[in-house]
Amino acid sequence: MKTRGARAYWDGAAQSAAAWYVSTGHEHETEEFFQQGAAETDTFLSFCRVVPSPDASVLEVGCGVGRMTRRLAQLFGKVIALDISEEMLRRCRDNLSSFGNVEYRLVEGDGTLGGLGEGAVDVVFSYVTFQHVPTALAQLRYFENCARALRPGGKMAVQIRSSSMGAALLTYAGNLAHLLHGRRTLSRSWRGARVKASLVTSALHAQGVDATVLIWPHHPRWSPAHCWVVGTKKP
Ligand SMILES: C[S@@+](CC[C@H](N)C(=O)[O-])C[C@H]1O[C@@H](n2cnc3c(N)ncnc32)[C@H](O)[C@@H]1O
């Protein structure tokens, strides 16, 4: 399966330049890095109409070093932080050592959730992760399993990349530019697979999630559009 090399790729990324691979533009896991993650978390939760609560639990797919997880742990009663990379998770655990409400899960990256039960969480959240998942099969399996993990009435806010040709070309050009700066961005584990939003919403509808796709409006003209898959699990 094409996801097989992905753990080695992301472990290597975490060891060489974790902050950059988590959020390009950053070189170190500084307070500013975490504050940017917190501001983005607040902005995207509000954009997706997810209201956090200390009584609610959230599953974060692709937590990285905890850039956004730290804010999620402040806003929610419980966070399940999931990642394919042992090294990302190790750093996440270190960075969030003062939080007692975060559970860490190492997953295979093929869309399985490490045994998370049906209806186990109130919210599923993910940012700049699905765009790296190397196969459409794994991405769709993540969506199906995340839908199953949501309790009735639970909310989903998952960012994916636009599958338009324009966005694909711009992303590829960006990856080439990153490569010139010594980053390993031509790997399939970074480039990921493109999945049509309509396939995602169909997969979610089949699992009882009313889902739509919102285009994030605030992006520079040269940057490929981010889309948010937003949905509510039917009672
Ligand atoms: C660009 S980082 C973003 C981290 C975090 N969401 C943030 O914005 O700070 C992508 C993360 O997704 C993880 N990842 C990549 N492929 C994955 C997969 N197939 N399953 C789960 N996690 C994956 C990587 O290890 C990495 O930690």
The ligand as an SDF file (V2000), in Angstrom:
LIG
                    3D

 27 29  0  0  0  0  0  0  0  0999 V2000
    1.5500   19.5670    8.0410 C   0  0  0  0  0  0  0  0  0  0  0  0
    1.4290   18.6510    9.5370 S   0  0  0  0  0  0  0  0  0  0  0  0
    0.0780   19.5200   10.3300 C   0  0  0  0  0  0  0  0  0  0  0  0
   -0.0150   19.2730   11.8300 C   0  0  0  0  0  0  0  0  0  0  0  0
   -1.1570   20.0120   12.5240 C   0  0  0  0  0  0  0  0  0  0  0  0
   -2.4290   19.6570   11.9570 N   0  0  0  0  0  0  0  0  0  0  0  0
   -0.9520   21.5000   12.4690 C   0  0  0  0  0  0  0  0  0  0  0  0
   -1.5750   22.1750   11.6310 O   0  0  0  0  0  0  0  0  0  0  0  0
   -0.1640   22.0010   13.2520 O   0  0  0  0  0  0  0  0  0  0  0  0
    0.6830   17.1310    9.0060 C   0  0  0  0  0  0  0  0  0  0  0  0
    0.6580   16.0700   10.0820 C   0  0  0  0  0  0  0  0  0  0  0  0
   -0.1060   14.9690    9.5940 O   0  0  0  0  0  0  0  0  0  0  0  0
    0.5670   13.7630    9.8770 C   0  0  0  0  0  0  0  0  0  0  0  0
    0.1750   12.8100    8.8450 N   0  0  0  0  0  0  0  0  0  0  0  0
    0.6050   12.7220    7.5720 C   0  0  0  0  0  0  0  0  0  0  0  0
    0.0210   11.7100    6.9370 N   0  0  0  0  0  0  0  0  0  0  0  0
   -0.8320   11.1400    7.8410 C   0  0  0  0  0  0  0  0  0  0  0  0
   -1.7370   10.0440    7.7870 C   0  0  0  0  0  0  0  0  0  0  0  0
   -1.8710    9.2960    6.6690 N   0  0  0  0  0  0  0  0  0  0  0  0
   -2.4420    9.7410    8.8940 N   0  0  0  0  0  0  0  0  0  0  0  0
   -2.3050   10.4740   10.0370 C   0  0  0  0  0  0  0  0  0  0  0  0
   -1.4610   11.5120   10.1380 N   0  0  0  0  0  0  0  0  0  0  0  0
   -0.7410   11.8530    9.0600 C   0  0  0  0  0  0  0  0  0  0  0  0
    2.0510   14.1190    9.8540 C   0  0  0  0  0  0  0  0  0  0  0  0
    2.8290   13.2130   10.5960 O   0  0  0  0  0  0  0  0  0  0  0  0
    2.0330   15.5200   10.4400 C   0  0  0  0  0  0  0  0  0  0  0  0
    2.1750   15.4760   11.8280 O   0  0  0  0  0  0  0  0  0  0  0  0
  1  2  1  0
  2  3  1  0
  2 10  1  0
  3  4  1  0
  4  5  1  0
  5  6  1  0
  5  7  1  0
  7  8  2  0
  7  9  1  0
 10 11  1  0
 11 12  1  0
 11 26  1  0
 12 13  1  0
 13 14  1  0
 13 24  1  0
 14 15  1  0
 14 23  1  0
 15 16  2  0
 16 17  1  0
 17 18  1  0
 17 23  2  0
 18 19  1  0
 18 20  2  0
 20 21  1  0
 21 22  2  0
 22 23  1  0
 24 25  1  0
 24 26  1  0
 26 27  1  0
M  CHG  2   2   1   9  -1
M  END
$$$$
